[in-house]
Amino acid sequence: MPVDFGSLKDKALSFTARGLINFKIKEFGKMLNLNIDSKRKKIDMEIKLLGENETVKVNVGRYKLVHEGGKYFIEVKDISVSKKWMEVIAKNYVEGRKIPVSDKVAKTLNLVI
């Protein structure tokens, strides 16, 4: 049975990224699941926010890594969020914008993209 190295890389990246994201959001929540599909350029995540009973599901329909002016950015499109008010914020302030990522993160992403 052939090994799907793309899937293994995605799982490793998802695990690593989940840890980094949890460090960044620890004051207001925890990411429970993160799945990156580098072949289809999709991201699915589930977040448990402090004080909330239900988890929040976020789906990114498309993403791409951009290198401009010596810096790296991730650009996301087609965002959907299980909480409508959060989806409005994501579509107005995140979708289509270039979000800076560190060189280290960008190099890791480049390994699987």
N, C-alpha and C positions, 0 to 999 in steps of 0.2 A: 504494500500500500504506500503510495507516494506521500511524502511529507509536504504540507502546504506551508512553506517558509514565510510567505506573506502574512498568513494568519498568525503564525507564531510571533512574528515581529510586531504585528498589531497588538497582540495580547501583552507582550512585554512593554511596548510603549504605553498602552492604556494603563497598565499597572503602575508604571513609573510616573506618568502624568497625574494619575489619581492622587498619588502621594504628594506631589508638588502642589497640586491644587488644594488638597486638604490642608496643607501648611498655610496657604494663603487665605483660606476662608474659615479657619478654625474659630474665629470670633463670632461667626453668625451661622455656621452650619457645617455639614460634612457631606462629601460626595460619596455615595454608596456604590455606584456603578459608573463606569466609563468604558465605552466601546468605540474604538477608532477603526474605521474600515478604510484603509489607505487606497485600496483598489477602486472603490466606489466614491471615495472622498466624502465620507459621511461620518458624523459623530453622534452618538446617543449617550445621554448621561442621566443619572438620577441623583437628586440632591435632597438631603433632609435638613431643613432649616430649623434653627432653634426656635422653640415656641410654636411650631406648626405640627399638626397631627399627620398630615398627608405629605408624601414626598412630592417633589417637583420634577417633572420629566422634561428634558430639553433635547430637541433633535435639531441637528444642523444638517440640512440637505446637501450642502456642498461647501467645501473649504479649499483654500489653496494657500500655499506658502509663497510669499513675495519677498524678493531681495531688491531693495532700492537704497541708493546712497550709502552703501556699506552696512545697512541695517536690515534686519529681518522682521517681517510682519506676517500675521495670519489674517486672512480675509474670509469671512463666513457669509453664506447666503442661505436663503430658505430656512430660516429659524422658526421653529414652533415650540411653544412652552405650554405645559398643562394648565398653568394659571394664566388666564387671559390678560390680566393687568401686567404680568411679567413679560408676556409675549409682546405687548405694545411697547414696553420699554426696550426689549431686545431688538425689535424691528426698527425703532426710531434711533437707538443709540449704539447698537452693535452691528447689525446686519449691513454689509457692504462697506464697513469701515476697516481700515487697516489697524490691527491690534499689535503693538510691538511685542516681540518675543526675544528672549536673550539668544546670543549666538549659540550657547550650549544647547538650548531647547531646539533651535532651528537646525543645528547639525544632527541632533537625534531624529527630528522629524524627516530630514533629508535622507536618512538611512532607510526609512520605510516608505517614503513617498515616491 
